[in-house]
């Protein structure tokens, strides 16, 4: 649920925003980055379960973004973060929701 909740939060924070608006809103950027770090940590805790259940996602990259956000934040590529928000989170949310329904896991 942590991955799902945080992915949804990022999309809610950035809904309707352009990249230019994202760049000029440090509050949204910081909140989004914090949620991405939580997604990363949750993916680490899931171990091989996540890629076994949802193999179409870059779990190595998902885990790795957390290290970048925590340790190499000064080298952060904001363009890459925006690409994750724009193209990676919604498919991840959809796949998690489908997997949860298929396995009889209720959303809380």
N, C-alpha and C positions, 0 to 999 in steps of 0.2 A: 504493500500500500504506500510505502514511503516514496517509491519511484513514481507511482501514479499520482499521488497527491502533489508532489513537488513539480512534476511536469505540467500538471494542470495549472498550478499556481503561476509558473513562468508564462504560460500562454495567456492567463488572465491578466497578468501585469503588463504584457506587451500587446494585448489585443488592440487592433486598429492603428498601431504605431508603424511609422516608417523607420527605416534604418537611421535616417537623419535625426528623427525624434528620439530614438533609442540612444544615440550617441550623446545627445544633449541632456539626458535625464539620468543623472548619477544614482538617484534613488532606485529607479527601475533596473538599471544595470546591476547595482549592488545586490538587490533582491533576487534578480534572476541568477546571478552568479552563485549566491548562497544556495539557492534551490538546486542548481546544477551540481554543486559540491555534495549536497545531501543525496542526490540521485546517484552520484558516483560512489559514495560510501555505502549506500544500500546495495548497489551492484557488487561491491567487494564482499559484503556480508553474505550475499546469495551464493557466492562461489560459482560452481559449475551449473547450478540449477537454472540460472537465468539463460545462459546460452543453450542449454539443453532444451528448455521450454520455448525460447524465442530466438532461434538461430539466425534470423535475418537482420539482427542488429549488431553493431560493432561494440561488443561488450568490453573488449580491450580498450577501445577509445573512451567508452563511457567511464570505465574505472580510472583511466589515465587523466581525464579532464580534472578530476578532483585534486590530483597531485599538482597539476599546473595552477589551479585556482588557489591552492593553499601555500605552495612553496615557490612558484615562479610567476606569481601574479604580476610582477613588473615586466614580464615578457608576454603577457596575455595578448592574444590577437583577437580584438573585439569583432573583427569581421567573421572570424571562425565561430565565435559565440553566437553571433546573429544567424549564421548559417545553421547552426544546431537548432536554434529557436524556430527558425522559419521552416526548416525541412526535416528535422529528425524527431522532434518531440511528438507531433501529432501522430505519425505512424507508430511510434512506440506506445503511446496511450491507447490507440486502437487495438494493437496486438495484445497488450496487457488485458484490456477489457474482454477481448474475445477469449483469451486463455482462461481468465477467471470464470467467465460464464461456462466454458467447456468443462471446467473442472469443479463446477458447483461452488465456487468461492464467492460469497456475497460481498458486495461493496458496503463498507461501513459508513 
